[in-house]
Each structure stands twice: as structure tokens, then as C-alpha cells.
Amino acid sequence: MSVTRAPKDIARRLSEKGRARSDGWRRETFTLPRLDARAKAREWFDRYPKAAYMTEIEFWRELEDGRIEFVMRRLPSAD
């Protein structure tokens, strides 16, 4: 049986495969107004203490509209 593979199908499969690979960290990306971003980061640090989960803000930047885009990461060690 022959299967036709469109470039978009190949790209989707490769993207899914890349997400399946893990370096052991759990990450979540947020884009929020500045005050909400601070509250969300504090929520993560309260819920996943740095001592147990090594929680940190891996990356952040301010967007042109003033919102903050940031990536929180933690280890799943105590899940």
C-alpha cells in the first residue's frame, strides 16, 4: 500500500516527535500583562518550590505591546 505524504504531514510528524523528546524539565510558556506575569511566576514558585523542583524563569522578553512572554521550567521530581 502506498502512502502519500504531503510536506505539511511530514512537518507535523517531525514537530510531534520533537515534543515527545524530553530533557527532564517541565516547561510552560505564558504571555501576560506585566503584573499578571509577576503573579503567575509567583504562583509557580509557591506551588513548585525551587528547593524541590529547581523552578526558574528560563526565558523572558517584553513584547512591543508591553506584555511579557516568559517560560517557566521545573523538574517533575516531586510530582
C-alpha positions as CSV (number, residue, x, y, z in Angstrom):
1,M,0.0,0.0,0.0
2,S,1.4,3.4,-1.0
3,V,1.0,6.3,1.4
4,T,1.2,9.9,0.0
5,R,3.0,12.2,2.4
6,A,2.5,15.9,1.9
7,P,5.2,18.2,3.3
8,K,2.7,19.6,5.9
9,D,2.2,16.0,7.1
10,I,5.9,15.3,7.4
11,A,6.4,18.7,9.2
12,R,3.6,17.9,11.7
13,R,5.0,14.4,12.5
14,L,8.5,15.8,13.0
15,S,7.1,18.5,15.2
16,E,5.2,16.0,17.3
17,K,8.3,13.8,17.5
18,G,10.4,16.7,18.8
19,R,7.9,17.5,21.5
20,A,8.0,13.8,22.6
21,R,11.7,14.1,23.4
22,S,12.3,15.4,26.8
23,D,15.3,16.7,28.7
24,G,13.5,16.0,32.0
25,W,12.2,19.6,32.5
26,R,8.5,20.6,32.5
27,R,8.0,23.9,30.7
28,E,5.1,26.2,30.2
29,T,5.1,29.4,28.2
30,F,3.0,32.4,29.2
31,T,2.2,35.8,27.5
32,L,0.6,38.2,30.0
33,P,0.5,41.8,31.1
34,R,3.4,42.7,33.4
35,L,1.5,42.5,36.7
36,D,-0.2,39.2,35.7
37,A,3.1,37.8,34.6
38,R,4.6,38.6,38.0
39,A,1.6,37.0,39.8
40,K,1.9,33.8,37.5
41,A,5.6,33.5,38.2
42,R,5.0,33.9,42.0
43,E,2.2,31.2,41.7
44,W,4.7,28.8,40.2
45,F,7.4,29.5,42.8
46,D,4.8,29.0,45.6
47,R,3.4,25.8,44.1
48,Y,6.7,24.3,43.0
49,P,9.4,25.5,45.5
50,K,12.9,25.9,44.0
51,A,14.4,23.6,46.6
52,A,12.3,20.6,45.4
53,Y,11.7,21.4,41.7
54,M,14.5,23.7,40.7
55,T,11.9,26.1,39.4
56,E,13.1,29.0,37.4
57,I,12.2,31.5,34.7
58,E,14.1,30.1,31.8
59,F,13.5,32.9,29.4
60,W,11.6,36.2,29.3
61,R,11.1,39.2,27.0
62,E,8.9,42.3,26.8
63,L,6.8,42.4,23.7
64,E,6.0,45.6,21.7
65,D,2.6,45.9,23.3
66,G,4.1,45.8,26.8
67,R,3.1,42.2,27.6
68,I,5.7,39.8,29.0
69,E,6.4,36.5,27.3
70,F,8.2,34.0,29.6
71,V,8.9,30.3,30.0
72,M,8.7,28.7,33.4
73,R,10.6,25.5,33.9
74,R,10.7,22.9,36.7
75,L,11.7,19.4,37.4
76,P,8.9,16.8,37.9
77,S,10.8,15.4,40.8
78,A,8.1,15.6,43.5
79,D,5.1,15.0,41.2
